[in-house]
């Protein structure tokens, strides 16, 4: 089965609709959203660690030669 991608104007219309819905939901429930903010921040920490690009850790054997760092 071949799937068609959505056209650009339709993507913009859906994105605009989602922004408007989010605005009205947050406007009506701002107190609840602020109450969840600390939990969202705590939840973002492991997600950022999980999805962070791990290319900068220097696990390749030649990484020290390229960057000039000495890990002794």
N, C-alpha and C positions, 0 to 999 in steps of 0.2 A: 504494500500500500504506500503510495507516494503522498507526502504531506506538502501542502502549499504554505509558504510563509505568508504572514500578514503583510498587506501593503503598507507603505509608509504613512499615508493619511489615516489609515485605520489604527495604526500603532499610536499615533499622536492623539487620536480621539480617545482611545482606551486609557492612555496615560493621563490625559486631562481629566477624564471622568474619575479615575482613581484618586487624583489629587483633590478634586472637589469633594468626593466622598470622605476622604481622610480629613479634610478641613472641617467639614460639618460634624463628623464623629468626634474629633478632638475638641471642637468648640463646645459641644454639649457635655463631654465627659473629661474636661481638662483636669479636674481634681483627681479622678481615677488614674489618668495617664501620668500625672506627676507622682502619684503614689507608687507606680510601678517603675519609675525611672531608676532608683537604686538597684533594683533587681535586674533590669535590662543592662545596666552597666556591668554588673557582676557576671551576667550571662555572656556579655560581649567579650570578656577577657579570655575564657577558654576557646571561644569561637575564633578570635583573632589568632590565638596560638595554634589552633588546629589548621586554619587555612592560610597561615602566613607562609610565604615562600621560604623554604629552608635552604636556599642556595648559598647563603652567606655564612654558613657555619664552618666552612673550611674542612669538610670531611674528605675531600679528594686529596690524594697524596701529593699532587703538584700544586695545591692551593697556596702553600706557604711560599713557593718559588714565584708565583704570579703576583702575590700581594706584597711580598717582602717582609712578612711577619715571621717571627721566630717564636714558636709555642713550646718552649722548654721549661 
